[in-house]
């Protein structure tokens, strides 16, 4: 029987149980924190630091 890896929030690393990542991001993080995360990930990709 296959098991699913628990979903983890990429911002706070909380393992999510019983609700979706989208719900957690909307309810648990500010717009500013989400924007900073997106900017840092985009800059890292553009700098070639991630694949």
Secondary structure, DSSP 8 states (H G I E B T S, - for coil): ------EE-TTT--EE-SS-HHHHHHHHS-HHHHHHHHHHHHHHHHTT---
